[in-house]
């Protein structure tokens, strides 16, 4: 399956309200006087965005919008989703290793006003994309042809950026929010009474257009969810060998019985162990490890200081 970046411009997926989030983040960073802006003034200037650690570049629309709102423009020298690498063979992990990513132009005050907000967004978004791409490459190498998905365990107020980073990295965004898909977890089942009643209630409200996923911890519970009409069954917190056996049993048991469902595996999957869960019967591997606790990609923004002319006489 091709990556979303190969099929279109991901900037076109953002909702109409997203620019207001940028406005609020800029307001948070400068709630009153901009003392530094007073010091530098609004003389036209340029600054270079440097990539200082390896990773996948992600978050260009957010970076652009930050600087648009402070009166600046951005010229990019790298594409969304590209690998950040060093110049002239210098590895980015080496001291002083860096690569030129973009040039920001505008009033000096504007450049410095947007600097930290823009860098924070880009570093976090690129970190998520890098973690997602790395895990996806590992899974594909292990023979997994299904879906790698990120969970809803995102940072409050920053979900759009983190989910966008997952897409750039090639991961599925899973459900964006509680309204996107009905997921019946253990608390829903316990509160309603049983899986069957919970699925019936969910279907009555969600209708034909909203998928229903049920989280289970046993094969018997999975059977009940499938029989009740669940679209997706999540096998949660199983050991790798056990979940492979259960997945194989379920797909064989329900073959030809007019029940279409996907099997998702979640719980404890990380970059260092996800390959252990690969199985032809498993359709989806979901994890929060691609966006919780993943390292950021290091960027810096430096004003371009004119070099003094050398007197050759």
matplotlib code that plots the C-alpha trace (Angstrom):
import matplotlib.pyplot as plt

x = [0.0, 1.5, 2.1, -0.4, 2.4, 2.7, -0.9, -1.5, -0.6, -1.2, -1.8, -5.1, -6.3, -6.2, -9.5, -10.6, -10.1, -6.4, -4.9, -6.6, -4.5, -1.4, -2.8, -3.4, 0.1, 1.7, -0.5, 0.6, 4.3, 3.8, 0.9, 1.9, 5.0, 7.5, 10.7, 13.0, 11.1, 11.7, 15.4, 15.7, 13.0, 11.5, 14.5, 14.2, 16.3, 16.7, 17.4, 18.3, 16.5, 19.1, 18.4, 20.8, 19.7, 18.6, 14.9, 11.9, 10.9, 7.2, 5.0, 5.7, 2.2, 2.3, 5.8, 4.6, 1.5, 3.5, 5.6, 2.8, 1.0, 4.1, 4.6, 7.4, 7.7, 9.5, 11.5, 11.9, 15.0, 13.6, 10.2, 7.7, 8.5, 12.1, 15.0, 17.1, 20.8, 24.0, 25.8, 29.0, 28.9, 28.9, 26.8, 24.3, 25.3, 28.8, 29.6, 28.6, 26.8, 23.8, 21.9, 20.0, 16.3, 14.7, 15.1, 12.8, 12.5, 10.8, 11.1, 13.7, 11.1, 8.8, 11.4, 12.3, 8.6, 7.8, 11.0, 10.3, 6.7, 7.7, 10.7, 8.7, 6.0, 8.4, 10.6, 7.7, 5.9, 9.1, 9.8, 6.5, 6.9, 10.4, 9.3, 6.4, 8.5, 11.1, 8.6, 6.8, 10.0, 10.8, 7.4, 7.5, 10.9, 9.3, 6.6, 3.7, 1.4, -1.3, -1.8, 0.4, -1.8, -1.2, -3.6, -5.7, -3.1, -2.1, -1.1, -4.2, -4.3, -1.6, -3.5, -3.7, 0.0, 0.8, -1.8, -0.4, 3.1, 1.8, 0.5, 3.8, 5.6, 3.2, 1.1, -2.6, -4.2, -6.7, -9.6, -9.1, -11.6, -14.5, -16.8, -14.8, -15.3, -17.2, -14.6, -16.1, -13.5, -13.6, -15.3, -18.1, -18.7, -18.8, -21.0, -23.5, -23.5, -22.0, -20.5, -23.6, -25.8, -23.0, -22.7, -26.4, -26.6, -23.7, -25.2, -28.5, -26.8, -24.0, -26.0, -24.5, -21.8, -19.8, -17.6, -17.7, -14.6, -14.6, -11.6, -11.3, -9.0, -9.9, -10.9, -14.4, -14.9, -13.7, -16.2, -19.0, -18.0, -17.8, -21.2, -22.7, -21.5, -18.3, -16.3, -13.0, -11.9, -9.0, -6.9, -5.5, -2.4, -1.8, 1.6, 2.9, 2.6, -0.9, -2.2, -1.0, -2.7, -6.0, -5.9, -5.4, -8.3, -10.7, -10.0, -10.4, -13.5, -15.4, -14.3, -17.4, -19.9, -20.9, -19.0, -16.6, -14.2, -10.7, -8.3, -6.3, -3.5, -2.6, -1.0, 2.8, 3.9, 7.2, 9.9, 12.0, 9.3, 6.5, 8.0, 7.1, 3.4, 3.6, 1.1, -0.9, -4.1, -3.5, -4.8, -3.8, -1.0, -1.7, 0.6, 1.2, 5.0, 5.2, 4.0, 4.4, 7.9, 9.5, 12.6, 12.3, 14.2, 16.6, 16.3, 17.7, 16.9, 19.8, 19.7, 22.0, 24.7, 26.5, 30.1, 32.6, 34.3, 37.9, 40.4, 42.8, 45.2]
y = [0.0, 3.4, 6.0, 8.9, 11.3, 9.5, 10.1, 13.7, 16.8, 16.1, 19.8, 19.2, 16.9, 19.5, 20.9, 24.5, 25.2, 24.2, 27.6, 28.9, 26.5, 28.1, 31.5, 30.2, 28.8, 32.1, 33.9, 31.4, 32.2, 36.0, 36.8, 40.4, 42.5, 41.1, 42.5, 40.7, 42.1, 45.6, 44.9, 43.7, 45.7, 44.9, 45.2, 42.6, 39.5, 35.8, 32.8, 29.2, 26.2, 23.5, 19.8, 18.5, 14.9, 12.1, 11.6, 12.2, 15.8, 16.3, 19.3, 21.7, 23.2, 24.1, 25.6, 27.7, 28.9, 30.0, 32.3, 33.5, 34.7, 36.7, 38.2, 35.9, 33.5, 30.1, 28.6, 24.8, 23.0, 19.5, 17.9, 16.6, 13.0, 13.2, 11.8, 14.5, 13.8, 15.6, 17.7, 16.6, 13.2, 14.6, 12.3, 14.3, 12.6, 14.0, 17.2, 20.1, 17.9, 19.6, 20.0, 23.0, 22.4, 25.8, 29.6, 32.0, 35.6, 38.6, 41.2, 40.2, 40.5, 38.2, 35.5, 35.5, 35.7, 32.5, 30.6, 28.6, 27.7, 26.6, 24.6, 22.8, 21.8, 20.6, 18.7, 16.8, 16.1, 14.9, 12.7, 11.0, 10.5, 9.1, 6.6, 5.5, 5.1, 3.1, 0.7, 0.3, -0.5, -3.2, -4.7, -4.8, -6.5, -9.1, -9.8, -7.9, -6.6, -5.2, -1.8, -0.1, 2.3, 4.9, 5.1, 7.9, 8.3, 11.7, 15.0, 17.1, 20.1, 18.6, 15.6, 17.1, 17.5, 14.1, 12.3, 14.2, 13.0, 9.4, 9.9, 11.3, 8.3, 5.9, 4.8, 4.7, 7.3, 4.8, 6.7, 10.4, 10.9, 9.3, 10.3, 8.6, 4.9, 3.2, 1.3, -0.8, -1.4, -3.4, -0.5, -0.2, -4.0, -4.1, -1.1, -2.4, -6.0, -8.1, -7.8, -8.6, -6.0, -3.4, -4.1, -3.9, -0.6, 0.8, -0.3, 1.3, 4.7, 4.5, 3.1, 1.6, 4.3, 4.0, 0.9, -0.9, -2.3, -4.5, -5.0, -8.6, -10.5, -14.1, -16.2, -16.8, -13.0, -12.6, -15.1, -13.3, -10.0, -11.4, -13.1, -9.8, -8.1, -6.3, -4.9, -5.0, -7.2, -6.0, -8.8, -6.8, -7.5, -11.1, -12.7, -13.0, -16.8, -16.8, -14.0, -15.7, -18.9, -17.2, -15.1, -18.3, -20.1, -17.2, -16.7, -20.5, -20.8, -17.9, -18.5, -18.8, -17.9, -14.6, -12.6, -10.0, -8.7, -7.4, -8.6, -6.0, -6.6, -4.0, -3.7, -3.5, -3.3, -1.4, -0.9, -3.6, -6.3, -5.6, -8.1, -10.9, -10.2, -10.5, -13.1, -13.5, -13.7, -10.3, -7.3, -4.4, -3.7, -0.7, 1.0, 4.3, 3.8, 5.7, 8.9, 8.5, 9.0, 9.0, 11.2, 14.5, 15.4, 18.3, 21.5, 25.0, 28.4, 30.8, 34.4, 34.7, 37.1, 38.9, 37.9, 40.9, 41.6, 40.5, 43.2, 41.4, 44.4]
z = [0.0, -1.0, 1.7, 1.8, 0.8, -2.4, -3.3, -2.4, -0.4, 3.3, 3.9, 2.2, 5.0, 7.7, 9.0, 8.5, 12.2, 12.5, 12.0, 15.1, 17.1, 15.8, 16.8, 20.4, 20.6, 19.5, 22.1, 24.8, 24.0, 24.0, 26.3, 26.8, 25.8, 23.3, 24.9, 22.5, 19.5, 20.9, 21.0, 17.4, 15.6, 12.2, 9.9, 7.0, 7.6, 6.8, 9.0, 8.2, 9.6, 10.3, 10.8, 13.5, 14.0, 11.6, 11.1, 8.8, 8.1, 9.1, 9.9, 7.1, 7.0, 10.7, 10.4, 7.4, 9.2, 12.3, 10.2, 8.0, 11.1, 12.2, 8.7, 7.4, 4.5, 4.3, 1.4, 1.8, 0.6, 1.6, 1.1, 3.6, 4.5, 3.3, 5.3, 7.1, 6.4, 6.8, 4.2, 2.5, 4.2, 7.7, 9.9, 11.9, 15.2, 14.8, 16.6, 14.4, 11.8, 10.3, 7.1, 5.6, 5.6, 4.9, 4.8, 6.7, 5.5, 7.1, 9.8, 12.4, 15.2, 13.3, 12.8, 16.5, 17.5, 15.6, 16.2, 19.3, 18.5, 15.0, 16.1, 18.9, 16.4, 13.8, 16.3, 17.8, 14.5, 12.9, 15.9, 15.6, 11.8, 12.3, 15.0, 12.8, 9.7, 11.6, 13.0, 9.7, 7.9, 10.6, 10.3, 6.5, 6.6, 8.9, 6.4, 7.9, 5.2, 7.5, 9.1, 11.7, 13.6, 16.3, 19.3, 20.8, 23.6, 22.2, 24.0, 24.8, 22.4, 20.2, 18.7, 15.2, 14.9, 16.3, 14.1, 11.1, 12.0, 12.0, 8.4, 7.2, 8.7, 7.0, 10.0, 10.2, 12.5, 14.0, 15.4, 15.7, 18.6, 20.3, 17.4, 14.7, 15.6, 18.4, 20.5, 23.3, 25.9, 29.1, 31.0, 28.4, 28.6, 32.3, 32.6, 30.0, 31.2, 28.3, 24.8, 22.9, 24.6, 24.2, 20.5, 19.9, 21.7, 19.8, 16.5, 17.3, 17.8, 15.3, 12.4, 9.3, 8.7, 12.0, 12.6, 15.9, 17.6, 20.7, 23.0, 24.3, 26.5, 25.5, 22.5, 23.9, 24.2, 20.6, 19.4, 21.2, 19.6, 16.1, 16.6, 17.8, 14.6, 15.6, 12.6, 14.4, 17.3, 19.4, 21.0, 23.9, 26.0, 24.7, 24.6, 21.0, 20.8, 22.3, 20.2, 17.0, 18.0, 18.9, 15.6, 13.6, 15.4, 14.9, 11.2, 10.6, 12.8, 11.1, 7.5, 5.3, 8.1, 6.7, 9.3, 8.0, 10.7, 11.2, 14.0, 15.7, 18.2, 20.8, 24.2, 24.9, 21.2, 20.8, 18.2, 19.9, 20.0, 17.5, 15.0, 17.4, 16.8, 13.0, 11.7, 8.4, 10.4, 12.1, 10.2, 12.4, 14.9, 17.1, 19.5, 21.4, 21.2, 17.9, 19.6, 23.4, 24.6, 21.1, 20.7, 18.9, 15.8, 16.6, 14.6, 15.1, 13.5, 13.1, 11.8, 8.8, 9.9, 7.0, 6.7, 6.8, 3.5, 3.3, 2.3, 0.0, -0.2]

ax = plt.figure().add_subplot(projection="3d")
ax.plot(x, y, z, "-o")
ax.set_aspect("equal")
plt.show()
